[in-house]
Amino acid sequence: MNITTRLKMMSFMQYFIWGSWLVTLGSYMINTLHFTGSDVGMVYSSKGLAAIIMPSLVGIIADKWLRADRAYMLCHLICAAALCYAAQVNEPGLMFWVMLVNAMAFMPTIALSNTISYSCLEQAGLDTVTHFPPVRVYGTVGFIIAMWAISLMGIELSHIQLYIAAGSSLALALYALTLPSIPVATKKASQTLASKLGLNAFVLFRQPRMAVFFLFAMLLGAVLQITNTFGSPFLHDFARNPVYANSFIVNYPSILLSISQISEVFFILTIPYFLQRFGIKTVMLMSMIAWMLRFGLFAFGDPSPTGFVLLMMSMIVYGCAFDFFNISGSVFVEQEVSADIRASAQGLFMAMVNGVGAYVGAILSGMAVDYFSVEGVKDWQTIWLVFAAYALVLTIVFYLCFNYRHSRKNSGLSTVTH
């Protein structure tokens, strides 16, 4: 089996694990364990807390002391144990701590999987720019297939999803033993701790334009967490209405939500054109408007024929909302900062989005869901309209505050993948 095929299998399994529970765990906790919205937000906030520090910390270990492939294996062994234990937990506080352990082990594996892929491709004499994107896209495929599998097996509201994720983590840990050895990057040992943690990139906050950009990256990261946490519980709640109890949306909500990931694959292909033609400010504004439409369409969507069309449109615009923010933002950072802090700046961007933004979004969205709930019945239309209004306010303020003059001569793009 050639190295690209082996890496595709690794990427597929990496995101299959995440897809097994990320979208559906909220529904399981609300409908089966009867957690409150704040409880669910607290559990999901563990991902944000872990993303702030763990990828950098494990990166230092992999750089100086432990080969990346071995660190990858150990992290997934911890994930397997944590997920297996989480399947037996029915108390919110304990669920938070168990999922925090899982997140602290899993979040670094995202970066480690990229490191392993780049290193293996280079060892094989293959061009990483050409061969990495086809490897990474198998991760999105794995995420989608996991969502479909959990839905078709009818276990979206069951703890079995966590056992499947745990078993997949164990399988990937064993598979990692078969991967080529990744040499320790001893040449980085002379870097300061601050440099390796990305702290030197904080000088960017002295530049008003970059400070505004990173602030809005955090605020949009909160928006992303909202849809990850409460999209599935929202669709499951249609079962309360006898008219919709046996509808496709109620029985297979993850299949509908997977259209969002499928949409990502198509929108990512349009990023080079839109960035070159309009520049980062317009593209980010498009993303914010798409987030507003995502939530607004949710507010008026339901399993009826007309409502189903609105839900499908919400899934489709998600691709624009996510890609035009996450991917385009990464490209902007790549182009705007100097070479000596480029990697640190990318780390700062990810920490603001998947760390601080994800944590804030999980906590505040959980509080909002509880606020607009009466005796356990959630006013989803009002909830989604509040989130849509939040995205609209972000759009207006970003337009007024972010000063950026687009120049086509500076819009050359490097290969970016999600």
C-alpha positions in Angstrom: 0.0 0.0 0.0 1.5 3.3 -1.1 2.0 6.1 1.4 -0.7 8.4 0.1 -3.3 5.6 0.5 -2.1 5.0 4.0 -2.3 8.7 4.9 -5.8 8.9 3.4 -6.8 6.1 5.7 -5.4 8.0 8.7 -7.2 11.2 7.7 -10.4 9.3 7.2 -10.2 7.7 10.7 -9.1 10.9 12.3 -12.3 12.8 11.4 -14.6 9.7 11.5 -13.9 9.8 15.3 -15.0 13.4 15.5 -18.0 12.9 13.3 -19.2 10.1 15.4 -20.2 12.4 18.3 -19.4 16.1 17.7 -22.8 16.9 16.1 -25.0 14.4 17.9 -23.7 14.4 21.5 -25.7 17.5 22.3 -28.9 15.7 21.4 -28.0 12.7 23.5 -27.3 14.9 26.5 -30.5 16.9 26.2 -32.9 14.2 25.2 -31.5 11.1 26.9 -29.6 12.5 29.9 -31.9 15.5 30.3 -29.0 18.0 30.6 -29.9 21.7 30.4 -28.7 24.0 27.6 -26.1 25.4 30.0 -24.9 21.9 30.8 -24.5 21.1 27.2 -22.7 24.4 26.5 -20.3 23.6 29.4 -19.5 20.2 28.0 -18.8 21.5 24.6 -16.7 24.3 26.0 -14.1 21.7 26.9 -13.0 21.7 23.2 -12.3 25.4 23.3 -10.4 25.2 26.6 -8.2 22.4 25.2 -7.6 24.2 21.9 -6.1 27.2 23.6 -3.0 25.4 25.0 -2.8 21.7 24.1 -1.9 21.8 20.4 1.1 24.0 21.1 2.1 22.0 24.2 2.0 18.7 22.5 3.8 20.3 19.5 6.7 21.2 21.7 6.9 17.6 23.0 6.8 16.2 19.5 9.4 18.7 18.4 11.9 18.0 21.2 11.4 14.6 22.8 8.8 12.3 21.3 8.3 11.4 17.6 5.1 12.8 16.2 3.7 9.4 15.2 4.2 8.1 18.7 2.6 11.2 20.3 -0.3 10.7 17.9 -0.7 7.1 19.0 -0.6 8.0 22.7 -3.1 10.8 22.3 -5.6 8.5 20.6 -5.2 5.9 23.3 -6.2 8.5 25.8 -9.1 9.5 23.6 -10.3 5.9 23.5 -10.2 5.6 27.2 -11.9 8.9 27.8 -14.7 8.3 25.3 -15.3 4.8 26.6 -15.7 6.3 30.1 -17.9 9.2 28.9 -20.4 6.6 27.5 -21.1 5.6 31.1 -21.5 9.1 32.5 -24.9 10.7 33.2 -23.9 13.7 35.4 -23.1 17.1 33.8 -20.1 18.0 35.9 -18.4 14.6 35.4 -19.2 14.6 31.7 -17.4 18.0 31.4 -14.2 16.7 33.0 -14.2 13.5 31.0 -14.8 15.3 27.7 -12.1 17.8 28.7 -9.6 15.0 29.0 -10.8 13.7 25.6 -10.4 17.2 24.1 -7.0 17.7 25.6 -5.8 14.6 23.8 -7.8 14.9 20.6 -7.2 18.6 19.7 -3.4 18.1 19.3 -4.0 15.1 17.0 -5.5 17.5 14.3 -2.1 19.3 14.0 -0.2 16.0 14.5 -2.0 14.3 11.6 -1.0 17.2 9.3 2.6 17.0 10.6 2.7 13.2 9.9 1.2 13.7 6.5 3.7 16.4 5.4 6.7 14.4 6.8 5.6 11.1 5.2 5.0 12.8 1.8 8.4 14.5 2.0 10.1 11.2 2.9 8.5 9.6 -0.1 9.8 12.4 -2.4 6.3 13.7 -3.1 5.3 17.4 -3.5 3.2 18.3 -0.4 1.3 21.1 -2.2 0.1 18.6 -4.8 -0.5 15.5 -2.7 -1.7 16.8 0.7 -5.1 18.2 -0.4 -6.3 14.8 -1.8 -5.2 13.2 1.5 -7.0 15.8 3.7 -10.3 15.7 1.8 -10.7 12.1 3.1 -11.0 13.6 6.5 -14.2 15.5 5.5 -15.4 12.3 3.8 -14.8 10.4 7.1 -16.7 13.0 9.1 -19.7 12.8 6.7 -19.8 9.0 6.7 -19.6 8.9 10.5 -22.6 11.2 10.7 -24.6 9.1 8.3 -23.6 5.9 10.1 -24.7 7.2 13.5 -28.0 8.5 12.0 -28.9 5.3 10.0 -28.1 3.1 13.0 -30.6 5.1 15.0 -28.1 5.9 17.8 -28.1 9.7 17.8 -29.7 9.7 21.2 -27.7 6.8 22.5 -24.4 6.4 24.4 -23.4 3.9 21.7 -22.0 6.8 19.6 -19.3 7.3 22.2 -18.4 3.6 22.2 -18.1 3.8 18.4 -15.8 6.8 18.7 -13.8 5.1 21.4 -13.3 2.0 19.3 -12.3 4.1 16.3 -9.7 5.9 18.4 -8.3 2.7 19.6 -8.1 1.4 16.0 -6.4 4.6 14.9 -3.9 4.3 17.7 -2.9 0.8 16.6 -2.8 1.9 13.0 -0.4 4.7 13.9 2.1 2.1 14.9 2.4 1.1 11.2 3.1 4.6 10.0 6.7 5.6 9.0 8.9 7.1 11.7 8.7 10.9 12.0 12.1 12.3 13.1 12.3 14.7 16.0 12.9 18.2 14.8 15.9 18.9 17.0 16.8 21.9 14.9 13.9 23.7 16.6 15.3 23.1 20.1 17.0 26.5 20.2 13.6 28.3 20.0 12.3 30.0 23.1 9.3 28.7 24.9 7.4 31.9 24.1 8.2 31.4 20.4 7.0 27.8 20.4 3.8 28.7 22.2 3.1 31.3 19.6 3.3 34.2 22.1 5.5 36.2 19.9 2.6 36.6 17.5 0.8 38.8 20.1 2.8 41.7 18.8 0.2 41.7 16.0 -2.3 43.2 18.4 -0.3 46.5 18.2 -1.6 46.8 14.6 -5.2 48.1 14.7 -6.2 46.2 11.6 -4.8 42.9 12.8 -6.3 43.5 16.3 -9.7 44.0 14.8 -9.3 40.9 12.6 -8.3 38.6 15.5 -11.2 40.0 17.6 -13.7 39.2 14.9 -12.1 35.8 14.4 -12.9 35.1 18.1 -16.5 36.4 17.7 -17.1 34.3 14.6 -15.5 31.3 16.4 -18.3 31.6 18.9 -20.9 31.5 16.1 -19.4 28.3 14.8 -19.7 26.7 18.2 -23.4 27.6 18.4 -24.3 25.6 15.3 -22.1 22.6 16.3 -23.7 22.4 19.7 -27.4 23.0 19.1 -28.1 22.2 15.4 -28.9 18.5 16.1 -31.0 19.1 19.3 -33.0 21.6 17.3 -33.9 19.1 14.6 -34.7 16.4 17.2 -37.1 18.7 19.0 -39.5 18.5 16.0 -40.5 15.1 17.4 -42.6 16.9 20.0 -45.0 17.7 17.2 -47.1 14.6 16.3 -47.3 15.8 12.7 -43.5 15.7 12.3 -42.7 12.8 14.7 -42.0 10.3 11.9 -40.5 12.7 9.4 -37.1 12.2 7.7 -35.7 15.2 9.6 -36.6 13.7 13.0 -35.5 10.2 12.2 -32.2 11.1 10.4 -31.2 14.7 11.4 -27.4 13.9 11.0 -27.9 13.1 7.3 -29.5 16.5 6.8 -26.7 18.2 8.8 -24.1 16.4 6.7 -25.2 18.5 3.7 -23.3 21.3 5.5 -20.0 19.4 5.3 -20.7 18.4 1.7 -21.3 22.1 0.9 -17.9 23.0 2.4 -16.2 20.8 -0.3 -17.7 22.9 -3.1 -17.3 26.3 -1.5 -13.7 25.8 -0.7 -13.1 25.5 -4.5 -14.4 29.1 -4.9 -12.2 30.7 -2.4 -9.3 31.6 -4.8 -11.6 33.4 -7.1 -13.4 35.4 -4.5 -10.2 36.4 -2.6 -8.5 37.4 -5.8 -11.5 39.3 -7.1 -12.9 41.0 -3.9 -10.3 40.7 -1.1 -10.5 39.5 2.5 -12.9 42.2 3.8 -15.6 41.4 1.3 -15.1 37.6 1.7 -15.4 37.9 5.5 -18.5 40.0 5.1 -20.0 37.3 2.8 -19.2 34.7 5.6 -21.0 36.8 8.2 -24.1 37.3 6.0 -24.1 33.6 5.4 -24.0 32.9 9.1 -27.0 35.3 9.5 -28.8 33.3 6.8 -27.9 30.0 8.4 -29.6 31.0 11.6 -32.5 32.9 10.0 -33.4 29.9 7.8 -33.2 27.6 10.8 -35.7 29.9 12.5 -38.3 29.4 9.9 -37.4 25.8 8.8 -39.4 22.7 9.7 -40.1 19.3 8.3 -43.0 20.5 6.1 -42.2 20.7 2.3 -41.7 24.5 2.4 -39.8 24.4 5.7 -37.6 21.5 4.5 -36.5 23.7 1.6 -35.5 26.4 4.1 -33.5 23.9 6.1 -31.7 22.6 3.0 -30.8 26.2 2.1 -29.4 26.7 5.6 -27.2 23.6 5.1 -26.0 24.9 1.7 -25.1 28.4 3.0 -23.1 26.8 5.8 -20.3 26.0 3.3 -19.9 29.7 2.5 -20.2 30.7 6.2 -17.5 28.3 7.3 -15.0 28.3 4.4 -15.1 32.0 3.7 -14.3 32.6 7.4 -11.9 29.8 8.5 -10.0 29.2 5.2 -9.9 32.7 3.9 -8.9 34.0 7.4 -6.0 31.6 7.4 -4.9 32.8 3.9 -5.1 36.4 5.1 -2.9 35.8 8.1 -0.4 33.9 5.9 -0.2 36.9 3.5 -0.1 39.7 6.1 2.5 38.7 8.6 6.3 38.5 8.3 7.9 35.1 7.8 9.5 34.9 11.2 6.1 34.8 13.0 4.0 33.2 10.3 3.6 29.9 12.1 2.9 31.6 15.4 0.3 33.9 13.8 -1.5 30.9 12.4 -1.4 29.3 15.8 -2.9 32.5 17.3 -5.6 32.5 14.7 -6.6 29.0 15.5 -6.4 29.7 19.3 -8.8 32.7 18.9 -11.3 30.7 16.7 -11.2 27.2 18.1 -10.0 28.1 21.6 -11.3 31.4 23.0 -14.2 31.8 20.5 -15.3 28.2 20.9 -15.3 28.4 24.7 -17.2 31.7 24.8 -19.7 30.5 22.2 -20.4 27.2 24.0 -21.1 28.9 27.3 -23.1 31.9 26.1 -25.2 29.9 23.6 -26.1 27.4 26.3 -27.2 30.2 28.5 -29.3 31.7 25.6 -31.0 28.4 25.0 -32.0 28.1 28.7 -33.2 31.7 28.8 -35.6 31.1 25.9 -36.9 27.8 27.3 -40.0 27.3 29.4 -40.3 24.1 31.4 -37.9 22.3 29.1 -39.6 23.5 25.9 -37.3 25.6 23.8 -38.4 28.5 21.7 -36.1 27.6 18.8 -37.4 30.3 16.5 -36.6 33.1 18.9 -33.2 31.4 19.7 -32.2 31.2 16.1 -33.4 34.8 15.4 -31.3 36.1 18.3 -28.2 34.3 16.9 -29.0 35.7 13.4 -29.2 39.2 14.9 -25.8 38.6 16.5 -24.4 37.7 13.1 -26.0 40.8 11.6 -24.5 43.1 14.2 -21.1 41.5 13.6 -21.4 42.2 9.9 -22.2 45.9 10.4 -19.5 46.5 13.0 -16.9 44.6 11.0 -17.7 46.6 7.9 -17.3 49.9 9.8 -14.2 48.9 11.8 -12.0 46.7 9.5 -10.0 48.9 7.2 -8.5 47.0 4.4 -7.8 48.1 0.8 -7.7 45.1 -1.6 -4.9 44.9 -4.1 -5.0 42.1 -6.7 -1.2 42.0 -6.9 -1.1 40.8 -3.3 -3.8 38.2 -3.6 -1.8 35.2 -4.8 -2.9 32.2 -2.9 -1.1 29.2 -1.5 -2.8 25.9 -1.2 -5.2 25.8 1.7 -7.1 22.8 2.9 -9.8 22.1 5.5 
